[in-house]
Amino acid sequence: MTPPQRFVKTVLITGGARRIGAQISRYLHHAGLNIALHYRGSAAAAEALAVELNAQRPDSVAIFRADLCALNELHALAAAVVQHFGGVDVLINNASTFYPTRLGEISSAHWEDLLGTNLKAPLFLAQALAPVLAQRHGCIVNIVDIHALKPLKDYAVYSIAKAGLWTLTKALARELGPQVRVNGVAPGAILWPEADENTASHAEMIQQTLLKREGSPQDIARTVSFLIHDADYITGQIIPVDGGRSV
């Protein structure tokens, strides 16, 4: 039986205004997709990126602000994107928070923030968009982390959240198939951290790779694009992009 023909038109990417998210947005936009660009606090970056991309292809990018930890804002985001573009073909759960939580200093606020952004939001956003994604035979790509399987010292809560996202990716693939494919990308040492408190772990990670160098956001964007466009028979999988560190 021939599977239904699929036309990818609109991508919602959370945290798409900066760093890896911005590179994914640019890469997919260059491939001809419309971009629903979510941000929380990076309004200036989101507006600048939308201007840049809309100059290349008018009305192809729209920006949407939401705090993904607030379920009412999350549902409003999903509804607004569907209304603006007429639907969604791809959901990329990229938004993340990342900072150390040393044992003995972990608070409930840390737990709510790190699990909220990295795990709760992807689940509830996928749930909110599941009907339209199924109707359009779309897909979901979750940006996970190699520390989902190899916890990073002093980052227990973050590692737990990403481990949950790893399992959520597989669970959603089971729940949403066969109409919707769900996969993940697990970056390793990609982009030097912005916060000084995170740089030591990043430098150590680079030394543990087989390639002995930092990867680029382009590496992640290409892998995401592959899962969207060229992986029609792949679902429930997470691809490490880590220079061989997981070996």
N, C-alpha and C positions, 0 to 999 in steps of 0.2 A: 504494500500500500504506500502510495506516495504521500509524504508528510505535507501538511499545509505550508504554502509558500509564506515566507516571513519577510517583512519589510521593516527594518529598524529605522525609526524616524526620530524619536525623542528620548533623550537620556536625562534622568534626574541624578545628579551627583551631589552628595552631601559634603560639606566642607570643600567645595570645589574652587574656591577663590585663591588659594595659596598653596605653595609648595607642591607636593605630589598631586594634590587635587587639581591645581591649576594646570599642571602638565597633562593630566588625563583629559581635562576639559579641552585644551588646545588640540591635542592629538585626535580626539574623537570629532571635534568640530571640523578639523581639516579633512577628516574622512567623510564629511557631508552630513553629520548628525546635528540635530537641534539640541541645544543644551539648556536644561533647567538648572540654574546654578544656585545652590543653597549656600548660605553663610549664616553665622551667628553674630560674631563681633567684627568681622573683617569687611565692613561696608565699603570702605574706600577701595580695597583690593578687588572686591566683587564688581563694583561699578566700573573700575578701570578695565578689568578683563572683559566685561560685557561690551564696553565701547570698542575695545580692540577687535573683538571677534565679530561684532555686528558691522564694523567697517568693512570686513571681508565679505560678509554675507548678511544683508539687512534682515532684522527681525528673527534671527536664528538663535539668539540667546536672551533669556530673561532671568532676572535675579529674584530670589525669594529668601526672606529672612525668617528664621525660626529657631527657638531653643528646643532642640530635639529631646531634652529631658522632660519637657512639659508636654504631656500627651495631647492636650487640646491644640497646642501649636503644631505638633507633628501632624495631626489629622487635618488641620487647616492647610498646612503645606501641601500635603498630598492632593487635597481638593483643588487648591489654587493652581497647581501645576497641570492637573488634568483639564481644568477649565480653560487655562491659557492656551495649551497646545492641542487640546482635543484628545489627549491620552498620553500614556507613557509606555515605551517599549523596553526600556532598560532602567533598572535601579542600581546605582553604585553606592554602597554604604562605605563611604570613605572617611567621614568626620570622626575625629578621635581626640581624646585627651591623653597626655602622656607625661607623667612625672613620678618621682620616687615616693614610696610610702613604706618607710622603714618600720619593721616590726617593733611594737612598743609605742609607736607614734601614730598608728593608723586610726582615723576617726570615721564616724558614720558618714560625714560629709565627703571624705575621700571615696568611700565605698559607693555612695549614691552618684557621685560625679563620674567616676571612672567606669563603673558598670552601666550607668545611665547612657553615656555617650557611646561606649564601645560595644554594648550588648543589647541593652533594652531598646534603644532607638532603632537599630537595624531590624529587630524582631517586629516591633509595632509598625514601622514604616512598611516592611514587607507585607504585613497583614493588611494594612490599609490599602495597599496598591495591588494586592493579589488578584482581585477580580478583573481589573483592567489589564494587568500583565497576562493573565490567562486568556482573556479575550483576544489579545494581540499576539499570543504565543511569544511572549517576551522572555527576558532573563534577568537574573540578579547576579551582581558580582560584589562580594564582600572583600574589603581590604583588611586582611587578618594580620598576622605577625608571626615570625618564626618563634617568638617567645611564648606563643600559645602552647608549644610542645617542650620548649626548653626555658623554663622560667628565669627571668633576669633578677639577679640579687638586688634587693632593696626595692623591687618593683612588683611585689607580690600581687597587689590588687589589680594593677594593669595586666599582668600576666594571666590572672584568673579570668579577667574580662575577655581577653583575646582567646583564651582556651574555650570559653563559652561560645564565642563567635565562630570558632572553628567547628564546634559541634552543631551550632545553629545552622551553619551552611549545609551540612549534611542532612540535618533534620528537615530544613525547608525544601531541599531537593526531593526528599521523600514525600513531603506533604503536598508540594505544588506540581510534581510531575503527573502526567507527561506534558502538560501545557507549558510549564515554565521551567527553564533550566536554572540551576543555582550553583555557582562556583565561587571560589575565593582565590585571592592572590596574597601570599605571605611574604612581605618584603623583609630583607635583612638590613645590612648597613647601607641605607639609601638616604642621602642628604645629611649633612652635619646638623646636629640638634641646635635649636635656637637658644635654649636655656643652658647656661654654664653647668648646671647640676647634672645634665645628661651627657656631657661630652666625654667623660672618662669611659663610660660603658660603651659608647659608640666607637671610640678608638680601639678598645679591647676587642670589640666585635670584628672590626676590619682585620685585625691580626689573626683571628680565628677562621677567616675565609680561606678557601683554596686559591682564590685569585689574588688575594692580598691587596685588594683595592676596594674603594667605595663604589657602589652602584649609582645609577642616575635615575631620576624620576622618569626619564624616557623608557627605561627598562620596564618599569611598572606599567606605564601607559601602553606599551606595545603588547604586554601580556594581557592586560584588560581588553584591548582591542581584539586580540586573538580569541578570547573567550566569548566575546560578543559576536564576531563575524565568522570565525572559522572553526568553531568547536560545536557544531550542531549535535554531535553525538556524545558530548561530555557534560555530565552533571554530577553534583555531589563531590567535586574534587577541589583541592586546594593546591595551588602551584607555588612552591617556594621560589623566590627570586632573591637569592642570598649569597651569590658568589661561591656556593658550595659549602657554606658553613654548616648546614644541616647534615652533611656527610660525616 
